[in-house]
């Protein structure tokens, strides 16, 4: 079994701390991206509902543009 010096253990702990900080930063970025996606999905859902309502009220189906 390997014996670790105090310096070895400190290096391990600091490396783990760096990794935890990096993961925290990534999670914060992912949370922000998720919020952006949720907002885009809500907007798209509203636009689809408005489009369907407009088609229902006019009785016309609008052809999507290519």
C-alpha positions in Angstrom: 0.0 0.0 0.0 1.4 3.4 -1.0 1.9 6.0 1.6 1.1 9.5 0.7 3.0 12.6 1.9 1.2 15.7 3.1 2.2 17.4 -0.1 0.7 14.5 -2.1 -2.6 14.7 -0.3 -2.7 18.5 -0.6 -2.2 18.2 -4.4 -5.0 15.6 -4.6 -7.3 17.8 -2.6 -6.5 20.9 -4.7 -7.0 18.9 -7.9 -10.4 17.7 -6.7 -11.3 21.3 -5.7 -10.4 22.5 -9.2 -12.5 19.8 -10.7 -15.4 20.6 -8.5 -15.2 24.3 -9.5 -15.0 23.4 -13.2 -18.1 21.2 -12.8 -19.9 24.0 -10.9 -19.1 26.3 -13.8 -20.4 23.8 -16.3 -23.6 23.3 -14.3 -24.2 27.0 -14.2 -23.8 27.2 -18.0 -26.1 24.3 -18.5 -28.7 25.9 -16.3 -28.6 29.1 -18.2 -28.8 27.2 -21.5 -31.8 25.2 -20.2 -33.6 28.4 -19.2 -33.0 29.8 -22.7 -34.4 26.6 -24.2 -37.4 26.7 -21.9 -38.2 30.3 -22.9 -37.8 29.5 -26.6 -40.1 26.5 -26.2 -42.7 28.6 -24.5 -42.5 31.2 -27.2 -42.8 28.6 -29.9 -45.7 27.0 -28.2 -47.5 30.4 -28.0 -46.7 31.1 -31.7 -48.1 27.7 -32.7 -51.3 28.3 -30.7 -51.7 31.8 -32.2 -51.2 30.3 -35.7 -53.7 27.5 -35.1 -56.2 30.0 -33.7 -55.7 32.3 -36.7 -56.3 29.4 -39.1 -59.3 28.3 -37.1 -60.9 31.8 -37.2 -60.2 32.4 -40.9 -61.1 28.9 -41.9 -58.0 28.9 -44.1 -54.9 26.8 -43.9 -51.8 28.9 -44.6 -49.1 27.1 -46.6 -45.8 27.2 -44.9 -43.0 28.9 -46.8 -40.1 26.8 -48.2 
